[in-house]
Amino acid sequence: MAQYMQSALEQIGLNVTWQEVEEGRANVVGRWLGSGGGKNLMFNGHMDTSNTGREEFLTGLGYKPNAVVKNGFIYGLGIYNMKGALVCYTQAVKALQRAGVRLKGDVVIAAVAGEIEKTQWGEFKGKEYRGYGFGTHYLVNHGVLPDMCILGEPTDMHLVLEHFGSMWVRISCTGIYVHTAFCEGREEMNSIRRMHALMDPILKWIAGWESKASYGGKKAIVNLGGIRGGHAWRASRTPEKTDLFLDVRVPPTIPMNKARREVQSLFLEMEKQHPDWGLEFETYVSVPGARIDEGHEMIRAIDANHERIMGKLPEREVVTWCSDASVLSRYGVETVNYGPSSGPRDKEGEKVKIQTLVDITRIYALTAAELCGIDS
């Protein structure tokens, strides 16, 4: 994918940099250099996809790594999240070039690795498990620092000025490891049974957090993301440990360290009640939310150009998913999520209406011209 993007950006005459984030994994950065004196705008998009295309339980056209055009839509893995935006960025620059426009500021197109919400943990090691802004962290750590950024995440052409952050938590308990024949009278020392007992206070805490930390009309969802204990190949033994994994969504108004203390207080209370259960607590992902001011010049420019193309102002939305705006905003790069999609994913998988891609490309081109300034 990076090699493809390198070729596409070189073909339109951009200065292209290959950033090898790790072996076999790279960011590709294309710069359309301005004459100077203008602000620099980055279009940022991730190349990794939500799925591999090999999942047998995902049968729709839009879950497969093949492009299919049907009824005015493009179907295929990544067109929604978010290769459609990468196409639009490139075509927006081409449109400005065809129009003979010379900008004062630079336009940067950054195709990055490792954005999808995933992380290394335990035995899950290696680059296929590295995500959550991994590529964009490398990008800004190695000199790519524009004045502002548009992220073309699938927002249905809504302006997402704010999104939630995410914190992943592990809560574990231990138990005895004995043969089934010898566990009579000690069933309650089974770690799965103990975790079952812990679920009630955990679920009560979740209900309270989802209400208390709600923001922008959205609940601060807590997902029961995973649970594991015991050995499928040896069910004749009681499990010595059971792990529960939570994804806690955190609004942009709550610092991550405060959110962590909130979850930890639940853990400490359970530990006090069950001091001999070997309880463990770990946070292993902490990605803060992001926000941009309504009055930012980039928001005003997108508003005006969206209305010019679409005949109305774009809707606003607060979302509970994360994006690389979390990384960029921490480096002082004001970032908004505004990208092409045509309704939510359904059983057919990823798809985007071709007209949506065309419309937002026009808006991207006009917005780049306005923010970077036209020299000639």
C-alpha positions as CSV (number, residue, x, y, z in Angstrom):
1,M,0.0,0.0,0.0
2,A,2.8,2.4,0.8
3,Q,4.5,1.6,-2.4
4,Y,1.3,2.3,-4.3
5,M,0.9,5.7,-2.5
6,Q,4.5,6.6,-3.2
7,S,3.9,6.0,-6.9
8,A,0.6,7.9,-7.0
9,L,2.1,11.0,-5.2
10,E,5.2,11.0,-7.4
11,Q,3.0,10.9,-10.5
12,I,1.5,14.2,-9.6
13,G,4.9,15.8,-9.0
14,L,5.0,15.9,-5.2
15,N,8.2,15.8,-3.2
16,V,7.9,12.3,-1.7
17,T,9.5,11.1,1.5
18,W,9.5,7.4,2.6
19,Q,9.5,7.0,6.3
20,E,10.3,3.4,7.3
21,V,8.4,3.2,10.6
22,E,9.7,-0.4,11.0
23,E,10.7,-3.2,8.7
24,G,8.0,-3.8,6.1
25,R,5.9,-0.8,7.3
26,A,6.2,2.8,6.2
27,N,4.6,6.2,6.1
28,V,4.6,8.0,2.7
29,V,4.6,11.8,2.8
30,G,4.0,13.9,-0.3
31,R,4.6,17.7,-0.3
32,W,3.3,20.1,-2.8
33,L,5.5,23.0,-2.1
34,G,4.1,26.5,-2.1
35,S,5.9,29.8,-2.9
36,G,6.2,30.7,0.7
37,G,4.4,33.0,3.1
38,G,1.3,30.8,3.5
39,K,0.1,28.3,6.0
40,N,0.8,24.6,5.6
41,L,-2.2,22.2,5.4
42,M,-1.9,18.4,5.9
43,F,-4.3,15.8,4.6
44,N,-3.7,12.7,6.8
45,G,-5.0,9.2,6.1
46,H,-4.2,5.7,7.4
47,M,-3.4,2.8,5.0
48,D,-4.2,0.0,7.4
49,T,-7.7,-1.5,7.4
50,S,-10.1,-2.5,10.1
51,N,-10.0,-6.2,8.9
52,T,-7.7,-8.4,6.9
53,G,-10.2,-9.5,4.2
54,R,-9.7,-13.1,5.3
55,E,-12.4,-13.3,8.0
56,E,-14.8,-16.0,6.9
57,F,-17.6,-14.6,9.0
58,L,-17.5,-11.3,7.0
59,T,-19.1,-12.3,3.7
60,G,-20.1,-8.9,2.1
61,L,-18.5,-7.5,-1.0
62,G,-17.2,-4.6,1.1
63,Y,-15.1,-6.8,3.4
64,K,-13.0,-8.2,0.6
65,P,-9.8,-6.7,-0.8
66,N,-11.3,-6.2,-4.3
67,A,-13.0,-3.1,-5.8
68,V,-16.5,-3.6,-7.0
69,V,-18.6,-0.8,-8.6
70,K,-22.3,-1.3,-8.1
71,N,-25.3,1.1,-8.2
72,G,-23.1,4.2,-8.0
73,F,-21.0,2.9,-5.0
74,I,-17.5,1.5,-4.7
75,Y,-17.4,-1.6,-2.5
76,G,-14.2,-3.0,-1.0
77,L,-12.0,-3.4,2.0
78,G,-10.7,0.1,3.1
79,I,-12.8,2.3,0.8
80,Y,-14.8,3.5,3.8
81,N,-12.0,3.4,6.4
82,M,-10.2,5.2,4.8
83,K,-8.6,4.7,1.4
84,G,-11.4,6.7,-0.1
85,A,-10.1,9.8,1.5
86,L,-6.5,9.1,0.3
87,V,-7.9,9.1,-3.2
88,C,-9.7,12.4,-2.6
89,Y,-6.6,14.1,-1.2
90,T,-4.6,13.2,-4.3
91,Q,-7.4,14.2,-6.7
92,A,-7.8,17.5,-4.9
93,V,-4.2,18.4,-5.5
94,K,-4.5,17.3,-9.2
95,A,-7.5,19.5,-9.6
96,L,-5.6,22.6,-8.3
97,Q,-2.7,21.7,-10.6
98,R,-4.9,21.4,-13.6
99,A,-6.4,24.8,-12.8
100,G,-3.0,26.3,-12.9
101,V,-3.1,27.4,-9.2
102,R,0.1,28.2,-7.3
103,L,-0.3,28.2,-3.5
104,K,1.7,30.1,-1.0
105,G,1.7,27.4,1.7
106,D,2.5,23.8,1.4
107,V,-0.1,21.0,1.0
108,V,1.1,17.8,2.6
109,I,-0.5,14.4,1.9
110,A,0.5,11.9,4.6
111,A,-0.4,8.2,4.1
112,V,0.4,6.6,7.5
113,A,0.7,3.1,9.0
114,G,-0.8,1.8,12.2
115,E,-3.9,3.9,13.0
116,I,-6.5,1.2,13.6
117,E,-7.5,0.6,17.3
118,K,-5.3,-2.3,18.3
119,T,-2.2,-2.8,20.5
120,Q,0.4,-5.3,21.6
121,W,-0.3,-7.1,24.8
122,G,1.0,-10.4,26.3
123,E,1.8,-12.9,23.6
124,F,0.3,-10.7,20.9
125,K,3.5,-9.1,19.8
126,G,4.8,-7.7,16.5
127,K,3.9,-5.1,13.9
128,E,0.5,-6.6,13.1
129,Y,-0.6,-5.6,16.6
130,R,0.7,-2.1,16.6
131,G,-1.9,0.6,16.0
132,Y,-3.5,3.5,17.8
133,G,-1.6,6.3,16.0
134,F,1.7,4.4,15.7
135,G,2.4,5.8,12.2
136,T,1.3,9.4,13.0
137,H,3.4,9.4,16.1
138,Y,6.4,8.6,13.9
139,L,5.3,11.3,11.4
140,V,5.3,14.2,13.8
141,N,8.3,12.9,15.7
142,H,10.3,13.1,12.4
143,G,9.6,16.6,11.3
144,V,6.2,16.7,9.6
145,L,4.5,19.5,11.5
146,P,2.0,21.5,9.4
147,D,-0.1,24.3,10.8
148,M,-3.4,22.3,10.6
149,C,-4.7,19.0,9.4
150,I,-7.8,17.5,7.8
151,L,-8.4,13.8,8.6
152,G,-10.8,12.2,6.1
153,E,-12.2,9.6,8.5
154,P,-15.6,8.3,7.5
155,T,-17.8,11.1,8.9
156,D,-20.6,11.2,6.3
157,M,-19.2,14.7,5.4
158,H,-20.2,15.8,8.9
159,L,-17.7,18.0,10.8
160,V,-16.4,16.1,13.8
161,L,-14.9,18.8,16.0
162,E,-14.6,16.5,19.1
163,H,-14.2,12.8,19.6
164,F,-13.8,10.5,22.7
165,G,-10.6,8.9,23.8
166,S,-10.1,5.3,24.7
167,M,-8.6,3.5,27.7
168,W,-8.1,-0.3,27.7
169,V,-8.2,-2.0,31.1
170,R,-7.3,-5.5,32.3
171,I,-8.8,-6.8,35.5
172,S,-7.7,-10.3,36.5
173,C,-8.3,-12.8,39.3
174,T,-6.5,-16.0,40.2
175,G,-7.7,-19.4,41.5
176,I,-6.5,-22.9,42.2
177,Y,-5.3,-25.3,39.5
178,V,-6.4,-28.8,40.3
179,H,-8.0,-31.8,38.5
180,T,-11.8,-31.8,38.3
181,A,-11.9,-34.9,40.5
182,F,-10.2,-33.0,43.3
183,C,-12.0,-29.7,43.2
184,E,-15.1,-30.8,45.1
185,G,-15.7,-28.4,48.0
186,R,-13.4,-25.9,46.4
187,E,-15.5,-24.9,43.4
188,E,-15.7,-21.3,44.5
189,M,-11.9,-21.1,44.2
190,N,-12.2,-21.5,40.4
191,S,-11.0,-18.2,38.8
192,I,-13.9,-18.2,36.3
193,R,-16.4,-18.4,39.1
194,R,-14.6,-15.6,40.9
195,M,-14.7,-13.4,37.8
196,H,-18.4,-14.2,37.5
197,A,-18.8,-12.8,41.0
198,L,-16.8,-9.7,40.1
199,M,-19.0,-9.0,37.1
200,D,-21.9,-7.5,39.1
201,P,-19.9,-4.6,40.6
202,I,-18.1,-4.1,37.3
203,L,-21.4,-3.8,35.4
204,K,-22.8,-1.4,38.0
205,W,-19.7,0.7,37.6
206,I,-20.0,0.7,33.8
207,A,-23.6,1.9,34.0
208,G,-22.6,4.7,36.3
209,W,-19.6,5.7,34.1
210,E,-21.6,5.6,30.8
211,S,-24.1,8.1,32.4
212,K,-21.7,10.3,34.3
213,A,-19.1,10.7,31.5
214,S,-21.6,11.1,28.7
215,Y,-20.8,14.0,26.4
216,G,-22.2,15.6,23.3
217,G,-25.3,13.5,23.4
218,K,-23.2,10.3,23.4
219,K,-22.8,7.7,26.2
220,A,-19.3,7.0,27.4
221,I,-19.6,3.4,26.3
222,V,-17.6,0.7,28.1
223,N,-17.2,-2.4,26.0
224,L,-16.6,-5.9,27.5
225,G,-13.9,-6.5,24.9
226,G,-12.6,-9.9,25.9
227,I,-12.5,-12.6,28.6
228,R,-10.3,-15.6,28.9
229,G,-9.5,-18.2,31.4
230,G,-8.6,-21.9,31.5
231,H,-7.4,-24.3,28.8
232,A,-9.7,-25.6,26.1
233,W,-7.4,-28.5,25.5
234,R,-7.5,-29.4,29.2
235,A,-10.9,-28.8,30.6
236,S,-10.2,-31.4,33.3
237,R,-8.3,-28.7,35.2
238,T,-9.7,-25.6,37.0
239,P,-8.3,-22.4,35.5
240,E,-5.6,-20.7,37.6
241,K,-6.3,-17.2,36.2
242,T,-9.1,-15.4,34.3
243,D,-8.7,-12.0,32.6
244,L,-11.3,-9.5,31.7
245,F,-10.6,-6.7,29.1
246,L,-12.5,-3.5,29.0
247,D,-12.5,-0.6,26.5
248,V,-13.5,2.5,28.4
249,R,-14.5,5.5,26.2
250,V,-13.4,8.8,27.7
251,P,-14.9,12.2,26.7
252,P,-12.4,14.9,25.6
253,T,-13.3,16.9,28.7
254,I,-11.9,14.3,31.1
255,P,-8.1,13.8,31.4
256,M,-6.9,10.2,31.0
257,N,-5.2,10.1,34.4
258,K,-8.5,11.1,36.0
259,A,-10.4,8.4,34.1
260,R,-7.8,5.8,35.2
261,R,-8.3,6.7,38.8
262,E,-12.0,6.2,38.4
263,V,-11.6,2.7,37.1
264,Q,-8.9,2.0,39.7
265,S,-11.2,3.0,42.5
266,L,-13.5,0.2,41.4
267,F,-10.6,-2.3,41.4
268,L,-9.4,-1.2,44.9
269,E,-12.9,-1.7,46.3
270,M,-13.1,-5.2,44.9
271,E,-9.6,-6.0,46.1
272,K,-10.6,-4.9,49.6
273,Q,-13.5,-7.3,49.5
274,H,-11.5,-10.2,48.1
275,P,-8.0,-9.8,49.4
276,D,-7.1,-13.5,48.7
277,W,-8.3,-13.6,45.1
278,G,-5.0,-12.4,43.6
279,L,-6.7,-9.5,41.8
280,E,-4.7,-7.5,39.2
281,F,-5.3,-4.2,37.5
282,E,-3.6,-2.8,34.4
283,T,-4.3,0.0,31.9
284,Y,-2.5,-0.8,28.6
285,V,-4.0,1.7,26.2
286,S,-4.5,5.4,27.0
287,V,-5.5,7.5,24.0
288,P,-7.0,10.9,24.9
289,G,-9.9,12.5,23.1
290,A,-9.4,15.4,20.7
291,R,-11.2,18.7,20.0
292,I,-10.9,21.8,17.8
293,D,-12.5,25.2,18.4
294,E,-15.6,26.0,16.4
295,G,-14.1,29.3,15.4
296,H,-10.9,27.9,13.9
297,E,-10.2,29.2,10.3
298,M,-10.1,25.6,9.0
299,I,-13.7,25.1,10.3
300,R,-14.9,28.3,8.7
301,A,-13.3,27.4,5.4
302,I,-14.8,23.9,5.3
303,D,-18.2,25.4,6.3
304,A,-18.1,27.9,3.4
305,N,-16.9,25.4,0.8
306,H,-19.2,22.6,1.9
307,E,-22.1,25.0,1.6
308,R,-20.9,26.1,-1.8
309,I,-20.8,22.5,-3.2
310,M,-23.6,20.9,-1.2
311,G,-26.0,23.8,-0.9
312,K,-26.1,23.7,2.9
313,L,-23.7,23.8,5.9
314,P,-22.2,20.5,7.2
315,E,-23.7,18.9,10.2
316,R,-21.7,18.7,13.5
317,E,-21.2,15.5,15.3
318,V,-19.4,14.2,18.4
319,V,-18.2,10.6,18.0
320,T,-17.1,7.9,20.4
321,W,-14.4,6.5,18.0
322,C,-10.8,7.6,18.1
323,S,-8.6,9.1,15.3
324,D,-5.1,10.3,14.8
325,A,-6.4,13.8,15.8
326,S,-5.5,12.5,19.3
327,V,-1.8,12.4,18.3
328,L,-1.7,15.5,16.2
329,S,-3.5,17.8,18.6
330,R,-1.0,16.9,21.3
331,Y,1.7,18.2,19.0
332,G,-0.1,21.5,18.5
333,V,-1.5,20.6,15.0
334,E,-5.1,21.6,15.0
335,T,-7.1,18.8,13.4
336,V,-10.6,18.1,12.3
337,N,-12.2,14.9,11.1
338,Y,-14.2,15.5,7.9
339,G,-14.3,12.7,5.3
340,P,-16.3,10.8,2.7
341,S,-18.7,8.0,3.6
342,S,-22.2,7.3,2.7
343,G,-24.0,5.9,5.7
344,P,-22.8,3.3,8.2
345,R,-21.3,-0.1,7.3
346,D,-23.9,-2.8,7.0
347,K,-23.8,-6.5,6.2
348,E,-22.3,-5.7,2.8
349,G,-19.3,-4.1,4.4
350,E,-17.4,-1.1,3.3
351,K,-18.8,1.1,0.5
352,V,-18.8,4.7,-0.5
353,K,-21.0,6.5,-3.1
354,I,-18.8,7.8,-6.0
355,Q,-20.6,11.1,-5.9
356,T,-19.6,11.6,-2.3
357,L,-16.0,11.1,-3.3
358,V,-16.3,13.7,-6.1
359,D,-18.1,16.2,-3.9
360,I,-15.7,16.1,-1.0
361,T,-12.7,16.2,-3.4
362,R,-14.0,19.6,-4.7
363,I,-14.4,20.8,-1.1
364,Y,-10.9,19.6,-0.2
365,A,-9.4,21.5,-3.2
366,L,-11.2,24.7,-2.5
367,T,-10.4,24.6,1.2
368,A,-6.7,23.9,0.6
369,A,-6.6,26.9,-1.8
370,E,-8.2,29.2,0.8
371,L,-6.1,28.1,3.8
372,C,-2.8,28.0,2.0
373,G,-3.4,31.1,0.1
374,I,-3.2,31.6,-3.7
375,D,0.0,33.1,-5.0
376,S,-1.1,33.0,-8.7
